[in-house]
């Protein structure tokens, strides 16, 4: 098999020298690790935070929601800002904001102030996560971009897997506030590394689209809040209104963006067939993964009688195999056609979800574990080549927008997957978990169908 002609944009940048590249990669990935780990450990700390600050559990959930919402609404504006003033500046500013906001979180005397600090922390995290793909493309030689994207997937998977364990260890010995204090030395060290090692790039001077950024924030915030409320029957009317307003804001945003040479919403990139199809497969795959990850605990505990601890162990193979497979798939994507490797991964992922949905009621733990691992292998094999394709199909000067599109496809897929799983569980109780796995398999198969169409276009 020959190296891909499907990775459309010619890209022959030499990247950094190997020794400097290694440390630059550490600087980039350390920021990613810190952001993902922080998002993961905050979930575990919610009961302790609610108790200490004398807050209702429903209110304490906004410690997590505020962070996620801030990240979601900031992705596209920050991608545009990175192209305007340079990726390094936005990345370092994000590290400083994230670290400073961590101090505010640790010292917060009340829940409202903690939530406000989490909004700032989410903005800092968005600076880092949005800019990382463009930075990886800047530091890695063009023939090794897949390797860099594979290391990114490994870092995200490792941080997500470690989060609950790290949180439990800290909470067993100290207050929840230390979950945020630990970011201080890591953040400051990464600021020093990034400032010294990351390449400086002059931005492309263009006006910042403030009106578009406001419409983008309204559309995404209303959509995420509305979709997240669909599972609550008492709030269905309000959720429908929020989604309708989100659609109106989205239409206004698209109309505002038309005709712009470098729009905030990357309509110019979506005209590239390979990139558009890759974004579609990404959305389908994250929808499927999120549905499966939310449904599996209900299936294992309520329908198959597993304990919570055993359920956690049976879910572990999924992220663990992604950690192992992601770097391998990155190297494969650098050597062979990314669309072919990604399609193979989606095929394995689809099969894994199908056999998971066909679990017999008396299945052994081994039966469950190998099916879960197969899903992780397929997703890990798909994710890195697909992200590589999305990044390298874009012109180099639009790498920031391509990274923003990667993030948005992931967020939309996760939001849709969570909403669908919630609706099915609300309608059918724990039996809805099996139905959710079936729908997840259909979503993955839909992504595979799109990937087959992508192969024809390639």
C-alpha positions in Angstrom: 0.0 0.0 0.0 1.4 3.4 -0.9 1.5 6.5 1.2 -1.7 8.4 1.0 -2.7 10.8 -1.8 -5.8 11.3 0.3 -4.0 13.6 2.8 -4.8 16.3 0.4 -2.8 19.4 1.2 0.9 19.4 0.2 2.9 19.7 3.4 6.7 19.4 3.4 7.7 21.3 6.5 10.8 19.8 8.1 9.6 20.3 11.7 12.0 20.7 14.6 15.3 18.8 15.2 14.8 15.5 17.1 16.3 16.7 20.5 14.3 19.9 20.6 11.2 18.2 19.2 11.2 15.8 22.2 11.0 18.6 24.7 8.6 20.7 22.7 6.3 17.7 22.5 6.5 17.3 26.3 5.6 21.0 26.7 2.5 20.6 24.5 1.4 17.3 25.9 1.9 18.3 29.5 -0.6 21.1 29.1 -3.1 18.6 27.6 -2.5 16.1 30.4 -3.1 18.7 33.1 -6.4 19.9 31.5 -7.8 16.5 30.9 -6.8 15.2 34.4 -8.3 18.3 36.0 -11.6 17.7 34.2 -11.6 14.1 35.3 -10.8 14.5 38.9 -13.3 17.2 39.5 -16.2 14.7 38.9 -14.9 12.5 41.8 -14.6 15.5 44.1 -18.2 16.8 43.8 -19.6 15.1 46.9 -16.7 16.5 49.0 -17.1 20.0 47.5 -20.9 20.0 48.1 -20.4 18.9 51.7 -17.6 21.4 52.5 -19.3 24.4 50.9 -22.8 23.4 52.2 -24.2 23.2 48.7 -26.9 21.0 47.2 -25.6 18.2 44.9 -27.5 19.6 41.9 -25.8 23.0 42.4 -22.4 21.4 42.9 -22.7 19.7 39.5 -22.1 23.2 38.0 -18.5 22.9 39.1 -18.1 20.5 36.2 -20.7 22.0 33.9 -19.2 25.5 34.1 -15.8 24.2 33.0 -17.3 22.2 30.1 -19.5 25.1 28.9 -16.6 27.6 29.0 -14.5 25.2 26.9 -17.2 24.6 24.4 -18.1 28.2 23.6 -14.5 29.3 23.5 -13.1 26.7 21.0 -13.8 28.5 17.7 -13.0 32.0 18.8 -9.7 30.8 20.3 -8.8 28.9 17.1 -9.3 32.2 15.2 -7.3 34.1 17.8 -4.4 31.6 17.5 -4.3 32.2 13.7 -4.4 35.9 14.3 -1.7 36.4 17.0 0.2 33.1 16.9 -0.4 29.7 18.4 2.4 29.9 21.0 1.0 33.1 22.5 -2.5 31.6 23.0 -1.1 28.3 24.4 1.1 30.1 27.0 -1.6 32.5 27.9 -4.0 29.5 28.4 -1.5 27.8 30.7 -1.1 31.0 32.8 -4.9 31.5 32.9 -5.5 27.8 33.8 -2.9 27.9 36.5 -4.1 31.2 38.0 -7.7 30.0 37.9 -6.6 26.8 39.7 -5.3 29.0 42.6 -8.7 30.8 42.7 -10.5 27.4 42.7 -8.4 26.1 45.6 -9.0 29.3 47.6 -12.7 29.7 46.8 -14.7 30.4 50.0 -18.1 29.7 48.4 -19.7 27.7 45.5 -20.6 30.7 43.3 -16.9 31.9 43.4 -15.7 28.3 42.8 -18.0 28.1 39.7 -16.7 31.5 38.5 -13.1 30.3 38.9 -14.0 27.1 37.0 -15.3 29.2 34.1 -11.9 30.9 33.9 -10.2 27.6 34.2 -12.3 26.3 31.3 -11.3 29.2 29.2 -7.6 28.4 30.0 -8.2 24.8 29.2 -9.8 25.7 25.9 -6.8 27.8 24.9 -4.6 24.8 25.4 -6.8 22.0 23.9 -7.8 24.1 20.8 -4.3 25.1 19.9 -2.5 21.8 20.5 -3.2 20.2 17.1 -1.8 23.3 15.3 1.3 23.2 17.5 1.8 19.6 16.8 1.7 20.2 13.1 4.1 23.1 13.6 6.8 21.1 15.5 6.6 17.7 13.9 7.9 17.0 10.4 5.1 16.6 7.9 5.8 12.8 7.6 5.5 12.4 11.4 2.3 14.4 12.1 0.4 11.2 12.8 2.9 10.2 15.4 2.3 13.5 17.2 -1.4 13.1 17.0 -1.0 9.5 18.4 0.9 10.8 21.4 -1.9 13.3 21.9 -4.5 10.5 22.0 -2.3 8.5 24.3 -2.0 11.6 26.7 -5.7 12.2 26.7 -6.5 8.5 27.4 -3.9 8.2 30.1 -5.1 11.3 31.9 -8.7 10.3 31.7 -7.9 6.8 33.0 -5.7 8.2 35.9 -8.2 10.9 36.9 -10.3 8.9 39.4 -7.3 7.2 40.9 -5.4 10.4 41.4 -8.5 12.1 42.9 -9.2 9.2 45.3 -5.5 9.3 46.4 -5.6 13.1 47.1 -9.0 13.0 48.8 -7.9 10.2 51.1 -5.1 12.3 52.4 -6.1 16.0 52.0 -8.9 18.4 51.3 -10.6 18.7 47.8 -8.8 22.0 47.5 -5.5 20.1 46.9 -7.0 18.8 43.6 -6.5 22.3 42.3 -3.3 23.3 44.2 -1.4 20.4 42.5 -1.9 22.3 39.2 0.4 25.1 40.4 3.8 23.5 40.1 2.8 21.6 36.9 1.4 24.7 35.2 4.4 26.9 36.1 6.8 24.3 34.9 4.9 24.0 31.6 4.8 27.7 31.1 8.6 27.8 31.3 9.0 24.9 28.9 6.5 26.2 26.4 8.0 29.7 26.5 11.5 28.5 25.8 10.9 25.6 23.4 7.8 26.2 21.3 8.4 27.9 17.9 7.3 31.5 17.6 4.9 32.0 14.7 3.7 35.4 13.3 -0.1 35.4 13.1 -2.1 36.5 10.1 -3.4 40.0 10.8 -7.2 40.0 10.4 -10.0 41.6 12.4 -11.4 39.6 15.3 -15.1 38.6 14.7 -16.7 39.7 18.0 -20.3 39.5 16.8 -19.6 36.0 15.4 -18.0 34.9 18.7 -21.1 36.1 20.7 -23.5 34.3 18.4 -21.3 31.2 18.6 -21.3 31.3 22.4 -25.1 31.7 22.5 -25.8 28.9 20.0 -23.5 26.4 21.7 -24.4 27.2 25.3 -28.2 27.0 24.6 -27.7 23.8 22.5 -25.6 22.0 25.2 -27.9 23.1 28.1 -31.0 22.2 26.1 -29.9 18.9 24.9 -28.6 18.0 28.4 -32.1 18.7 29.8 -34.0 16.5 27.4 -33.8 13.5 29.8 -35.7 15.5 32.5 -39.4 15.2 31.7 -40.2 18.1 33.9 -38.0 20.4 31.9 -38.9 19.2 28.4 -40.6 22.4 27.4 -37.7 24.6 28.5 -35.2 22.3 26.8 -37.2 22.5 23.5 -37.2 26.3 23.8 -33.4 26.4 24.4 -32.7 24.2 21.5 -35.0 26.3 19.2 -33.2 29.5 20.3 -29.9 27.7 19.7 -31.0 26.9 16.1 -32.0 30.5 15.6 -28.6 31.7 16.9 -26.9 29.1 14.7 -28.7 30.3 11.6 -27.8 33.9 12.3 -24.2 32.8 12.9 -23.9 31.0 9.5 -25.5 34.0 7.7 -23.1 36.3 9.4 -20.1 34.1 8.4 -21.0 33.7 4.7 -18.6 35.5 2.4 -15.8 35.8 4.9 -12.5 34.4 3.5 -11.5 33.0 7.0 -14.7 32.6 8.9 -14.9 31.9 12.6 -17.0 28.8 11.8 -14.7 27.1 9.4 -17.1 27.0 6.4 -14.1 27.3 4.1 -12.6 24.1 5.5 -15.9 22.3 5.3 -15.8 22.8 1.5 -12.9 20.4 1.4 -14.6 17.0 0.9 -12.1 14.9 2.8 -12.1 17.1 5.8 -15.9 17.4 5.8 -16.3 13.6 5.7 -13.7 13.1 8.4 -15.6 15.6 10.7 -18.7 13.5 10.1 -17.0 10.2 11.0 -15.6 11.8 14.1 -19.0 13.0 15.2 -20.5 9.6 14.7 -17.7 7.8 16.5 -17.8 10.1 19.6 -21.6 9.7 19.7 -21.3 6.0 19.7 -18.5 5.9 22.3 -20.3 8.3 24.7 -23.6 6.3 24.5 -21.8 3.0 25.1 -19.7 4.4 28.1 -22.9 5.8 29.7 -25.0 2.7 29.1 -22.5 0.0 30.1 -22.6 0.7 33.9 -26.4 0.4 34.0 -26.3 -2.8 31.9 -23.6 -4.4 34.1 -25.0 -3.3 37.5 -28.7 -3.5 37.0 -29.2 -6.1 34.4 -26.2 -8.4 34.9 -25.8 -8.1 38.7 -22.2 -6.9 38.8 -21.0 -4.7 41.7 -19.8 -1.2 41.2 -16.2 -2.1 41.7 -16.3 -5.0 39.2 -18.1 -2.8 36.7 -15.3 -0.3 37.0 -12.7 -3.0 36.3 -14.7 -4.3 33.3 -14.9 -0.8 31.8 -11.1 -0.3 32.2 -10.0 -2.2 29.1 -11.5 0.4 26.8 -9.3 3.4 27.8 -6.3 1.1 28.5 -6.2 -0.3 25.0 -6.6 3.1 23.5 -3.5 4.2 25.3 -1.6 1.3 23.7 -3.2 1.5 20.2 -3.2 5.3 19.7 0.6 5.7 19.1 0.6 2.6 16.9 -2.2 3.9 14.8 -0.4 7.3 14.4 2.6 5.5 13.0 0.4 3.5 10.6 -1.3 6.7 9.5 2.1 8.3 8.7 3.1 5.2 6.7 -0.2 4.3 5.0 -3.3 6.1 3.9 -5.0 7.7 6.9 -8.5 7.1 5.5 -7.8 3.4 5.1 -6.5 3.0 8.6 -9.3 5.0 10.1 -11.9 3.0 8.1 -10.4 -0.3 9.4 -10.6 1.1 13.0 -14.3 2.1 12.6 -15.1 -1.4 11.2 -13.5 -3.0 14.3 -15.3 -0.5 16.6 -18.7 -1.2 15.0 -18.1 -5.0 15.4 -17.1 -4.4 19.0 -20.4 -2.5 19.8 -22.5 -5.2 18.0 -21.0 -8.0 20.0 -21.3 -5.9 23.1 -25.0 -5.4 22.4 -25.4 -9.2 21.9 -24.0 -10.0 25.4 -25.9 -12.9 26.9 -27.5 -12.3 30.3 -25.2 -14.8 32.0 -22.0 -13.7 30.3 -18.8 -14.1 32.3 -16.5 -11.3 33.1 -14.1 -12.5 30.4 -16.9 -12.3 27.8 -17.6 -8.7 28.8 -13.9 -7.7 29.0 -12.8 -8.9 25.5 -15.8 -7.1 23.9 -15.0 -3.9 25.8 -11.4 -4.2 24.7 -12.4 -4.8 21.1 -14.3 -1.5 21.2 -11.3 0.3 22.6 -9.0 -1.2 19.9 -11.3 -0.1 17.1 -11.8 3.4 18.5 -8.1 3.9 19.1 -7.2 2.6 15.6 -9.7 5.1 14.1 -9.2 8.2 16.2 -5.6 9.2 15.5 -5.7 8.7 11.7 -8.9 10.5 11.4 -7.6 13.5 13.4 -4.4 13.5 11.3 -6.5 13.6 8.2 -8.6 16.5 9.5 -5.4 18.4 10.4 -3.4 17.9 7.3 -6.2 18.4 4.8 -6.4 22.1 5.9 -4.0 24.7 4.6 -1.2 25.3 7.1 -2.3 28.8 7.9 -5.7 27.4 8.8 -4.3 24.8 11.2 -5.9 26.5 14.2 -9.4 26.3 12.6 -8.8 22.7 11.7 -7.9 22.0 15.4 -11.1 23.9 16.4 -13.1 21.8 14.0 -11.6 18.6 15.5 -12.6 19.7 19.0 -16.1 20.7 17.9 -16.8 17.4 16.2 -15.8 15.7 19.4 -18.0 17.9 21.6 -21.0 17.6 19.4 -20.7 13.9 19.2 -20.3 13.6 23.0 -23.2 15.9 23.7 -25.5 14.0 21.2 -24.4 10.7 22.6 -25.1 11.7 26.2 -28.5 13.1 25.2 -29.5 10.0 23.4 -28.4 7.7 26.2 -30.2 9.8 28.7 -33.5 9.8 26.7 -33.3 6.0 26.3 -32.6 5.4 30.0 -35.4 7.8 31.0 -37.9 6.1 28.7 -37.1 2.5 29.4 -35.2 2.5 32.7 -32.2 0.3 33.0 -33.4 -1.8 30.0 -32.7 1.3 27.9 -29.0 0.5 28.4 -29.2 -2.3 25.9 -31.1 -0.2 23.5 -28.5 2.5 23.8 -25.7 0.0 22.9 -27.7 -0.9 19.8 -28.1 2.7 18.8 -24.4 3.2 19.5 -23.6 0.4 17.1 -25.8 2.0 14.5 -24.0 5.3 14.9 -20.6 3.6 14.6 -21.8 1.8 11.5 -23.0 5.2 10.1 -19.5 6.5 10.6 -18.1 3.5 8.8 -20.4 4.1 5.9 -19.2 7.7 5.7 -15.6 6.5 5.9 -16.3 4.2 2.9 -17.6 7.1 1.0 -14.4 9.0 2.0 -12.3 6.2 0.5 -14.1 6.6 -2.8 -13.4 10.3 -2.7 -9.7 9.6 -1.9 
